[in-house]
Amino acid sequence: MDREKYIQTSVTTRVYEKYLLDKQTINRLIDSQSLEEFSRVLAETSYSDIVDLIASRKEFDRALDSKLADMYKKYYKLTNDPEVVEILASKYIFHNLKTVLKSYITKEDLTHLLIPITKYDYAGLYKDLKDNGRTTKQWLFKEAIDRALNEYEESKDPQRLDMTMDTTQNEYMVALAEKLDAPLITEHVRNYIDVQNINMTIRGKRQNHRVNCVADFIIRGGNIPHDLYAGYYFLSIEELVEKLTRYDIYPSLKEGIELTLKDNRLLHIREATVNYLDKLALRGKTVTYGPEVLFSYMLRKEREVQLIRTIVIGKINNLSPEEIRERTGELIA
């Protein structure tokens, strides 16, 4: 990886960073007393062009998706190493693939849920599945697509289809990170996988899934060995977390489990792991130039869009600022 290639894109990204919402603005959005006041505050930001769409939840969601899609398209053009963008864009690529699979299974048109970031021919994939029942062309991720359909047809459980595709997506991220050879990004991806595996294991325990059902979908490539989850599966959640003391994620998990033990809500553990990833995303700010600068910005922009979406939902449902803060988690900027 040649860092010199990133001098100009890093400078450009530093300019984009100035338009990210700061904590003060996010708090103003949360504390707004009505949807109208929320709109006035949002109109002062880089989202002013979509404020008029807030009245229609569907249109506003689409506009936020378009903001993300535009960001990814822009960075695909800016960087010589598409891996730095593809690592993060992969979640949307796989979201689209799962949408196509569910359209095929349910025979329902779900194309309105697609997030058009790359040039993948989703319509062509759908037609291939509809005509032949399985992929007959050499689609990207063909093997995973067919495997997910096999899983679904055997179990009739849409969740297993999702888990198969999610596992493939995460393993794809690891391969991209290793090819890019940027240690901070690789470490972030490995921690992201740890978060997915931990939350899946804890959720599986809570729902009384058999250990092999969880073990089958543990994603390889994280910092925590994949076989540890099955080995400690029958411990209590508190005991399981204590087995992870040597890993970087432990302090955040400890904080989450302490709150969960008070009210029995697993939401606290999920929020703690999200906050942990948010803090990791900030490390790119310490790099002068390199792919980490771009990666960090894209992560923070994604989080910003997620926060706006969460706050708007809260305002529409007349939630108090305190209730919205429960759903946004710690604000990292």
C-alpha positions as a Python dict, from the first residue, in 0.01 Angstrom:
ca = {
    (1, 'M'): (0, 0, 0),
    (2, 'D'): (146, 333, -114),
    (3, 'R'): (49, 608, 132),
    (4, 'E'): (168, 876, -107),
    (5, 'K'): (-136, 799, -324),
    (6, 'Y'): (-360, 921, -42),
    (7, 'I'): (-219, 1270, 13),
    (8, 'Q'): (-476, 1452, -200),
    (9, 'T'): (-774, 1237, -100),
    (10, 'S'): (-680, 1280, 267),
    (11, 'V'): (-673, 1658, 225),
    (12, 'T'): (-1012, 1646, 49),
    (13, 'T'): (-1152, 1427, 325),
    (14, 'R'): (-1038, 1672, 594),
    (15, 'V'): (-1254, 1931, 420),
    (16, 'Y'): (-1554, 1693, 420),
    (17, 'E'): (-1500, 1629, 792),
    (18, 'K'): (-1578, 1993, 867),
    (19, 'Y'): (-1936, 1930, 759),
    (20, 'L'): (-1994, 1638, 995),
    (21, 'L'): (-2236, 1719, 1275),
    (22, 'D'): (-2073, 1798, 1607),
    (23, 'K'): (-2206, 1686, 1946),
    (24, 'Q'): (-2366, 2023, 2010),
    (25, 'T'): (-2574, 2005, 1692),
    (26, 'I'): (-2674, 1643, 1753),
    (27, 'N'): (-2783, 1734, 2106),
    (28, 'R'): (-2987, 2023, 1966),
    (29, 'L'): (-3159, 1779, 1730),
    (30, 'I'): (-3232, 1540, 2017),
    (31, 'D'): (-3353, 1817, 2250),
    (32, 'S'): (-3582, 1978, 1990),
    (33, 'Q'): (-3933, 1986, 2127),
    (34, 'S'): (-4112, 1896, 1805),
    (35, 'L'): (-4060, 1765, 1455),
    (36, 'E'): (-4085, 2124, 1331),
    (37, 'E'): (-3806, 2241, 1561),
    (38, 'F'): (-3599, 1938, 1460),
    (39, 'S'): (-3645, 2041, 1095),
    (40, 'R'): (-3530, 2396, 1167),
    (41, 'V'): (-3210, 2271, 1331),
    (42, 'L'): (-3144, 2019, 1054),
    (43, 'A'): (-3190, 2297, 797),
    (44, 'E'): (-2874, 2461, 938),
    (45, 'T'): (-2665, 2157, 843),
    (46, 'S'): (-2548, 1979, 528),
    (47, 'Y'): (-2885, 1798, 530),
    (48, 'S'): (-3080, 2116, 451),
    (49, 'D'): (-3165, 1983, 103),
    (50, 'I'): (-3377, 1697, 241),
    (51, 'V'): (-3555, 1874, 527),
    (52, 'D'): (-3874, 1913, 323),
    (53, 'L'): (-3899, 1534, 297),
    (54, 'I'): (-3929, 1474, 672),
    (55, 'A'): (-4308, 1476, 652),
    (56, 'S'): (-4286, 1150, 456),
    (57, 'R'): (-4091, 892, 652),
    (58, 'K'): (-4040, 675, 343),
    (59, 'E'): (-3909, 963, 131),
    (60, 'F'): (-3681, 1086, 408),
    (61, 'D'): (-3536, 737, 455),
    (62, 'R'): (-3470, 715, 82),
    (63, 'A'): (-3301, 1056, 88),
    (64, 'L'): (-3071, 944, 371),
    (65, 'D'): (-2989, 626, 179),
    (66, 'S'): (-2906, 842, -122),
    (67, 'K'): (-2669, 1049, 91),
    (68, 'L'): (-2479, 734, 182),
    (69, 'A'): (-2486, 602, -173),
    (70, 'D'): (-2349, 932, -304),
    (71, 'M'): (-2068, 923, -49),
    (72, 'Y'): (-1962, 573, -153),
    (73, 'K'): (-1982, 648, -523),
    (74, 'K'): (-1768, 957, -468),
    (75, 'Y'): (-1502, 763, -278),
    (76, 'Y'): (-1493, 481, -531),
    (77, 'K'): (-1389, 751, -780),
    (78, 'L'): (-1145, 927, -545),
    (79, 'T'): (-933, 631, -434),
    (80, 'N'): (-700, 406, -631),
    (81, 'D'): (-762, 122, -384),
    (82, 'P'): (-1133, 30, -404),
    (83, 'E'): (-1089, -204, -106),
    (84, 'V'): (-1097, 89, 139),
    (85, 'V'): (-1448, 173, 18),
    (86, 'E'): (-1569, -181, -53),
    (87, 'I'): (-1503, -290, 307),
    (88, 'L'): (-1776, -58, 429),
    (89, 'A'): (-1994, -63, 117),
    (90, 'S'): (-2013, -443, 139),
    (91, 'K'): (-2287, -423, 402),
    (92, 'Y'): (-2509, -245, 149),
    (93, 'I'): (-2413, -482, -132),
    (94, 'F'): (-2516, -775, 86),
    (95, 'H'): (-2827, -592, 203),
    (96, 'N'): (-2924, -568, -163),
    (97, 'L'): (-2843, -933, -228),
    (98, 'K'): (-3059, -1041, 66),
    (99, 'T'): (-3337, -817, -66),
    (100, 'V'): (-3318, -990, -405),
    (101, 'L'): (-3325, -1334, -240),
    (102, 'K'): (-3628, -1239, -31),
    (103, 'S'): (-3801, -1099, -340),
    (104, 'Y'): (-3745, -1434, -509),
    (105, 'I'): (-3863, -1635, -207),
    (106, 'T'): (-4173, -1427, -132),
    (107, 'K'): (-4252, -1343, -495),
    (108, 'E'): (-4290, -982, -378),
    (109, 'D'): (-4131, -679, -540),
    (110, 'L'): (-3890, -538, -281),
    (111, 'T'): (-3678, -334, -521),
    (112, 'H'): (-3771, -14, -334),
    (113, 'L'): (-3544, -140, -53),
    (114, 'L'): (-3233, -157, -272),
    (115, 'I'): (-2953, 90, -197),
    (116, 'P'): (-2780, 153, -533),
    (117, 'I'): (-2410, 193, -452),
    (118, 'T'): (-2234, -32, -701),
    (119, 'K'): (-2315, -149, -1054),
    (120, 'Y'): (-2415, -501, -948),
    (121, 'D'): (-2697, -619, -1175),
    (122, 'Y'): (-2953, -700, -907),
    (123, 'A'): (-3238, -709, -1160),
    (124, 'G'): (-3044, -963, -1366),
    (125, 'L'): (-2977, -1175, -1059),
    (126, 'Y'): (-3346, -1173, -968),
    (127, 'K'): (-3443, -1281, -1320),
    (128, 'D'): (-3187, -1562, -1313),
    (129, 'L'): (-3327, -1692, -983),
    (130, 'K'): (-3685, -1654, -1099),
    (131, 'D'): (-3622, -1839, -1425),
    (132, 'N'): (-3392, -2113, -1293),
    (133, 'G'): (-3437, -2146, -916),
    (134, 'R'): (-3064, -2107, -863),
    (135, 'T'): (-2790, -1893, -1014),
    (136, 'T'): (-2678, -2008, -1359),
    (137, 'K'): (-2442, -1718, -1432),
    (138, 'Q'): (-2113, -1632, -1265),
    (139, 'W'): (-2251, -1370, -1030),
    (140, 'L'): (-2028, -1218, -767),
    (141, 'F'): (-2094, -1416, -444),
    (142, 'K'): (-2269, -1688, -647),
    (143, 'E'): (-2166, -1963, -405),
    (144, 'A'): (-2299, -1774, -102),
    (145, 'I'): (-2627, -1694, -279),
    (146, 'D'): (-2694, -2059, -361),
    (147, 'R'): (-2582, -2173, -16),
    (148, 'A'): (-2818, -1925, 150),
    (149, 'L'): (-3109, -2047, -63),
    (150, 'N'): (-3025, -2407, 29),
    (151, 'E'): (-3020, -2312, 398),
    (152, 'Y'): (-3359, -2147, 366),
    (153, 'E'): (-3522, -2430, 175),
    (154, 'E'): (-3399, -2680, 431),
    (155, 'S'): (-3501, -2481, 738),
    (156, 'K'): (-3773, -2246, 608),
    (157, 'D'): (-3610, -1993, 844),
    (158, 'P'): (-3533, -1653, 683),
    (159, 'Q'): (-3293, -1582, 969),
    (160, 'R'): (-3063, -1862, 853),
    (161, 'L'): (-3055, -1710, 505),
    (162, 'D'): (-2957, -1375, 660),
    (163, 'M'): (-2689, -1534, 877),
    (164, 'T'): (-2534, -1718, 583),
    (165, 'M'): (-2509, -1397, 383),
    (166, 'D'): (-2385, -1197, 684),
    (167, 'T'): (-2109, -1451, 746),
    (168, 'T'): (-1996, -1426, 384),
    (169, 'Q'): (-2002, -1046, 399),
    (170, 'N'): (-1784, -1032, 711),
    (171, 'E'): (-1534, -1281, 573),
    (172, 'Y'): (-1522, -1073, 253),
    (173, 'M'): (-1440, -766, 465),
    (174, 'V'): (-1146, -948, 625),
    (175, 'A'): (-1008, -1050, 287),
    (176, 'L'): (-1036, -691, 160),
    (177, 'A'): (-867, -550, 470),
    (178, 'E'): (-578, -793, 444),
    (179, 'K'): (-531, -704, 78),
    (180, 'L'): (-533, -333, 160),
    (181, 'D'): (-264, -387, 428),
    (182, 'A'): (-360, -96, 655),
    (183, 'P'): (-326, -219, 1017),
    (184, 'L'): (-578, 21, 1170),
    (185, 'I'): (-844, -81, 919),
    (186, 'T'): (-770, -451, 960),
    (187, 'E'): (-798, -411, 1337),
    (188, 'H'): (-1130, -231, 1303),
    (189, 'V'): (-1270, -508, 1083),
    (190, 'R'): (-1155, -775, 1330),
    (191, 'N'): (-1318, -587, 1617),
    (192, 'Y'): (-1635, -545, 1409),
    (193, 'I'): (-1646, -923, 1365),
    (194, 'D'): (-1598, -971, 1739),
    (195, 'V'): (-1898, -744, 1797),
    (196, 'Q'): (-2113, -944, 1551),
    (197, 'N'): (-2012, -1277, 1707),
    (198, 'I'): (-2060, -1161, 2065),
    (199, 'N'): (-2405, -1017, 2000),
    (200, 'M'): (-2511, -1323, 1800),
    (201, 'T'): (-2393, -1559, 2077),
    (202, 'I'): (-2563, -1364, 2354),
    (203, 'R'): (-2884, -1333, 2151),
    (204, 'G'): (-2871, -1706, 2077),
    (205, 'K'): (-2835, -1784, 2446),
    (206, 'R'): (-3127, -1561, 2534),
    (207, 'Q'): (-3345, -1728, 2267),
    (208, 'N'): (-3237, -2077, 2378),
    (209, 'H'): (-3087, -2172, 2043),
    (210, 'R'): (-2885, -2492, 2034),
    (211, 'V'): (-2509, -2438, 2054),
    (212, 'N'): (-2450, -2584, 1706),
    (213, 'C'): (-2702, -2339, 1554),
    (214, 'V'): (-2491, -2051, 1683),
    (215, 'A'): (-2154, -2216, 1618),
    (216, 'D'): (-2244, -2275, 1252),
    (217, 'F'): (-2260, -1901, 1193),
    (218, 'I'): (-1971, -1773, 1401),
    (219, 'I'): (-1763, -1555, 1169),
    (220, 'R'): (-1394, -1630, 1137),
    (221, 'G'): (-1136, -1353, 1130),
    (222, 'G'): (-1202, -1168, 1455),
    (223, 'N'): (-959, -1117, 1741),
    (224, 'I'): (-1148, -1366, 1957),
    (225, 'P'): (-1096, -1729, 1841),
    (226, 'H'): (-1413, -1856, 1674),
    (227, 'D'): (-1425, -2178, 1878),
    (228, 'L'): (-1433, -1988, 2208),
    (229, 'Y'): (-1801, -1901, 2163),
    (230, 'A'): (-1913, -2264, 2152),
    (231, 'G'): (-1671, -2357, 2430),
    (232, 'Y'): (-1822, -2105, 2670),
    (233, 'Y'): (-2177, -2113, 2537),
    (234, 'F'): (-2333, -2274, 2843),
    (235, 'L'): (-2189, -2021, 3087),
    (236, 'S'): (-2406, -1734, 3205),
    (237, 'I'): (-2377, -1416, 2998),
    (238, 'E'): (-2185, -1253, 3283),
    (239, 'E'): (-1941, -1546, 3300),
    (240, 'L'): (-1900, -1545, 2922),
    (241, 'V'): (-1805, -1177, 2924),
    (242, 'E'): (-1550, -1241, 3201),
    (243, 'K'): (-1376, -1494, 2975),
    (244, 'L'): (-1294, -1206, 2737),
    (245, 'T'): (-1081, -996, 2974),
    (246, 'R'): (-772, -1018, 2753),
    (247, 'Y'): (-945, -866, 2450),
    (248, 'D'): (-977, -494, 2373),
    (249, 'I'): (-1354, -507, 2367),
    (250, 'Y'): (-1381, -630, 2729),
    (251, 'P'): (-1418, -291, 2907),
    (252, 'S'): (-1711, -196, 2684),
    (253, 'L'): (-1875, -536, 2732),
    (254, 'K'): (-1825, -510, 3107),
    (255, 'E'): (-2004, -176, 3107),
    (256, 'G'): (-2289, -317, 2899),
    (257, 'I'): (-2336, -631, 3109),
    (258, 'E'): (-2348, -432, 3432),
    (259, 'L'): (-2642, -233, 3295),
    (260, 'T'): (-2808, -547, 3155),
    (261, 'L'): (-2791, -718, 3495),
    (262, 'K'): (-2991, -430, 3642),
    (263, 'D'): (-3288, -443, 3405),
    (264, 'N'): (-3233, -763, 3197),
    (265, 'R'): (-3221, -568, 2867),
    (266, 'L'): (-2964, -694, 2616),
    (267, 'L'): (-2991, -356, 2444),
    (268, 'H'): (-2719, -226, 2678),
    (269, 'I'): (-2465, -478, 2551),
    (270, 'R'): (-2542, -394, 2189),
    (271, 'E'): (-2513, -21, 2262),
    (272, 'A'): (-2182, -72, 2444),
    (273, 'T'): (-2035, -256, 2146),
    (274, 'V'): (-2161, 12, 1904),
    (275, 'N'): (-1999, 281, 2120),
    (276, 'Y'): (-1678, 79, 2119),
    (277, 'L'): (-1674, 71, 1738),
    (278, 'D'): (-1752, 444, 1726),
    (279, 'K'): (-1445, 517, 1935),
    (280, 'L'): (-1231, 295, 1712),
    (281, 'A'): (-1351, 493, 1411),
    (282, 'L'): (-1193, 808, 1554),
    (283, 'R'): (-842, 663, 1532),
    (284, 'G'): (-821, 763, 1167),
    (285, 'K'): (-822, 1127, 1278),
    (286, 'T'): (-468, 1077, 1414),
    (287, 'V'): (-329, 967, 1075),
    (288, 'T'): (-185, 1245, 858),
    (289, 'Y'): (-265, 1078, 527),
    (290, 'G'): (-355, 727, 419),
    (291, 'P'): (-659, 503, 368),
    (292, 'E'): (-738, 529, 741),
    (293, 'V'): (-837, 895, 693),
    (294, 'L'): (-1098, 799, 431),
    (295, 'F'): (-1214, 494, 625),
    (296, 'S'): (-1263, 692, 947),
    (297, 'Y'): (-1462, 962, 771),
    (298, 'M'): (-1692, 713, 597),
    (299, 'L'): (-1756, 533, 928),
    (300, 'R'): (-1844, 859, 1102),
    (301, 'K'): (-2067, 971, 816),
    (302, 'E'): (-2254, 641, 833),
    (303, 'R'): (-2300, 681, 1207),
    (304, 'E'): (-2423, 1036, 1156),
    (305, 'V'): (-2692, 922, 911),
    (306, 'Q'): (-2793, 648, 1154),
    (307, 'L'): (-2826, 904, 1435),
    (308, 'I'): (-3043, 1134, 1224),
    (309, 'R'): (-3266, 841, 1130),
    (310, 'T'): (-3300, 736, 1494),
    (311, 'I'): (-3379, 1088, 1614),
    (312, 'V'): (-3641, 1145, 1343),
    (313, 'I'): (-3815, 819, 1432),
    (314, 'G'): (-3817, 932, 1794),
    (315, 'K'): (-3969, 1268, 1705),
    (316, 'I'): (-4236, 1108, 1485),
    (317, 'N'): (-4328, 875, 1774),
    (318, 'N'): (-4329, 1163, 2027),
    (319, 'L'): (-4046, 1017, 2235),
    (320, 'S'): (-3883, 1240, 2492),
    (321, 'P'): (-3518, 1350, 2449),
    (322, 'E'): (-3423, 1106, 2726),
    (323, 'E'): (-3592, 817, 2546),
    (324, 'I'): (-3420, 911, 2219),
    (325, 'R'): (-3080, 923, 2395),
    (326, 'E'): (-3140, 566, 2512),
    (327, 'R'): (-3159, 469, 2146),
    (328, 'T'): (-2869, 676, 2013),
    (329, 'G'): (-2611, 565, 2268),
    (330, 'E'): (-2304, 767, 2356),
    (331, 'L'): (-2228, 1052, 2117),
    (332, 'I'): (-1878, 1024, 1974),
    (333, 'A'): (-1736, 1303, 1757),
}
